[in-house]
Amino acid sequence: MSKKYDDPVEGRRESVENILGSWALEGAISGERGMAVIRAYVKGELEVDETIAKIQEVYRWEKKLTVADLPAVIYSAGLVFNELSASRVATEMFLRSGNCTWTRSRSDLALLEDLRDVALLTLERVQANTAIDASFVCSQHAHHSQRCAASWQAPHR
């Protein structure tokens, strides 16, 4: 609980400690650039609105999607949205080596291929600082929805 402080720096310091604790629980600890903004706020060099805007800008540049993030994102997306039955380990093996031995079905394999392709296109856009906007998301969704529909219409053998 926040106390009244005669020194505004102490009040801001306590607020920032609470915020950093919350961020730590969420796994959102800021890098050095973010901490420099926070220190400027504590010293009184920035107002709250300026601090929020600067932290958002730092976060946008520091938190880029990397290849290491892809297996968890792909597995979660497949599991939640498309009922992927392959395990997390099988998903990671497929993404690392193309080994589909542990996938449980052809539909899992097709889904993993599609999710991998979308993730790589997304990663390329992030690395090139190109926006991931509604038109990109919609075009990827339309492309993969048509592909999925076509595979269901094809004769199953």
C-alpha positions as CSV (number, residue, x, y, z in Angstrom):
1,M,0.0,0.0,0.0
2,S,1.3,3.4,-0.9
3,K,2.2,5.9,1.8
4,K,2.3,9.7,1.6
5,Y,5.9,10.9,1.2
6,D,7.2,14.4,1.9
7,D,9.8,13.6,-0.8
8,P,8.2,13.0,-4.2
9,V,11.2,11.0,-5.3
10,E,10.5,8.5,-2.5
11,G,6.9,8.2,-3.6
12,R,7.9,7.6,-7.2
13,R,10.5,5.1,-6.1
14,E,7.9,3.1,-4.2
15,S,5.5,3.1,-7.1
16,V,8.3,2.0,-9.5
17,E,9.2,-0.9,-7.1
18,N,5.6,-2.1,-7.2
19,I,5.5,-1.8,-11.0
20,L,8.8,-3.7,-11.4
21,G,7.5,-6.4,-9.1
22,S,4.4,-6.8,-11.2
23,W,6.5,-6.9,-14.4
24,A,8.8,-9.5,-12.9
25,L,5.8,-11.8,-12.2
26,E,4.7,-11.4,-15.8
27,G,8.2,-12.0,-17.2
28,A,8.3,-8.5,-18.7
29,I,11.5,-7.1,-17.1
30,S,12.8,-4.2,-19.2
31,G,16.3,-4.0,-20.6
32,E,18.8,-1.2,-19.9
33,R,17.0,1.3,-22.1
34,G,13.8,0.8,-20.2
35,M,15.4,1.0,-16.9
36,A,17.0,4.3,-17.9
37,V,13.5,5.7,-18.6
38,I,12.3,4.4,-15.2
39,R,15.3,6.0,-13.4
40,A,14.5,9.4,-15.2
41,Y,10.9,9.1,-13.9
42,V,12.0,8.4,-10.3
43,K,14.4,11.4,-10.4
44,G,11.5,13.6,-11.5
45,E,12.9,14.2,-15.0
46,L,9.8,12.8,-16.7
47,E,6.1,13.0,-16.0
48,V,4.0,9.8,-15.9
49,D,2.6,10.3,-19.5
50,E,6.1,10.9,-20.9
51,T,7.4,7.8,-19.0
52,I,4.6,5.6,-20.4
53,A,5.2,6.8,-23.9
54,K,8.9,6.2,-23.7
55,I,8.5,2.7,-22.1
56,Q,6.1,1.8,-24.9
57,E,8.6,2.9,-27.5
58,V,11.5,1.0,-25.8
59,Y,9.3,-2.1,-25.4
60,R,8.4,-2.0,-29.1
61,W,12.1,-2.1,-30.1
62,E,13.5,-4.4,-27.3
63,K,10.9,-7.2,-27.5
64,K,11.3,-8.5,-31.0
65,L,10.2,-11.9,-31.9
66,T,13.1,-14.3,-32.3
67,V,13.4,-17.8,-33.7
68,A,13.7,-19.1,-30.1
69,D,10.1,-17.9,-29.5
70,L,8.6,-19.7,-32.4
71,P,8.1,-23.3,-31.0
72,A,6.1,-22.2,-28.0
73,V,4.0,-19.8,-30.1
74,I,3.3,-22.4,-32.8
75,Y,2.5,-25.1,-30.4
76,S,0.1,-22.9,-28.5
77,A,-1.6,-21.6,-31.6
78,G,-2.0,-25.1,-33.0
79,L,-3.4,-26.5,-29.7
80,V,-5.8,-23.7,-29.0
81,F,-7.1,-22.8,-32.4
82,N,-6.7,-25.9,-34.4
83,E,-6.8,-28.9,-32.0
84,L,-3.2,-29.9,-32.7
85,S,-2.8,-33.4,-31.2
86,A,1.0,-33.5,-31.6
87,S,3.0,-33.0,-28.4
88,R,5.1,-29.9,-27.6
89,V,8.2,-32.1,-28.1
90,A,7.0,-33.3,-31.5
91,T,6.3,-29.8,-32.5
92,E,9.7,-28.6,-31.5
93,M,11.4,-31.6,-33.3
94,F,9.5,-30.8,-36.5
95,L,10.4,-27.1,-36.3
96,R,14.1,-27.8,-35.7
97,S,14.7,-30.7,-38.1
98,G,11.6,-31.2,-40.2
99,N,11.3,-34.6,-38.6
100,C,7.6,-35.5,-38.6
101,T,8.1,-39.0,-37.0
102,W,6.3,-38.0,-33.8
103,T,3.4,-36.1,-35.3
104,R,0.2,-38.1,-34.8
105,S,-1.6,-37.5,-38.1
106,R,-1.3,-36.0,-41.6
107,S,-3.6,-33.2,-40.4
108,D,-1.1,-32.4,-37.6
109,L,1.7,-32.3,-40.1
110,A,-0.2,-30.0,-42.5
111,L,-1.1,-27.7,-39.6
112,L,2.5,-27.6,-38.3
113,E,3.7,-26.8,-41.8
114,D,1.2,-23.9,-42.2
115,L,1.9,-22.5,-38.7
116,R,5.6,-22.7,-39.4
117,D,5.2,-20.8,-42.7
118,V,3.1,-18.1,-41.1
119,A,5.5,-17.8,-38.2
120,L,8.5,-17.4,-40.5
121,L,6.8,-14.8,-42.6
122,T,5.8,-12.9,-39.4
123,L,9.4,-13.2,-38.1
124,E,10.7,-11.8,-41.4
125,R,8.4,-8.8,-41.1
126,V,9.4,-8.1,-37.5
127,Q,13.1,-8.3,-38.3
128,A,12.6,-5.9,-41.2
129,N,10.6,-3.5,-39.0
130,T,7.6,-4.0,-41.3
131,A,4.2,-3.6,-39.6
132,I,2.1,-6.7,-38.8
133,D,-1.1,-5.1,-39.6
134,A,-4.7,-6.3,-40.3
135,S,-4.1,-6.7,-44.0
136,F,-1.1,-9.0,-43.4
137,V,-3.0,-11.1,-40.8
138,C,-6.1,-11.3,-43.0
139,S,-4.1,-12.3,-46.1
140,Q,-2.3,-15.1,-44.2
141,H,-5.6,-16.3,-42.7
142,A,-7.3,-16.3,-46.1
143,H,-4.4,-18.2,-47.7
144,H,-4.3,-20.9,-45.1
145,S,-8.0,-21.2,-44.8
146,Q,-8.3,-21.8,-48.6
147,R,-5.5,-24.4,-48.4
148,C,-7.2,-26.1,-45.5
149,A,-10.5,-26.1,-47.3
150,A,-8.9,-27.5,-50.4
151,S,-7.3,-30.3,-48.5
152,W,-10.6,-31.4,-47.0
153,Q,-12.3,-31.3,-50.5
154,A,-9.6,-33.5,-52.0
155,P,-10.4,-37.3,-52.0
156,H,-9.1,-38.9,-48.8
157,R,-7.3,-42.2,-49.3
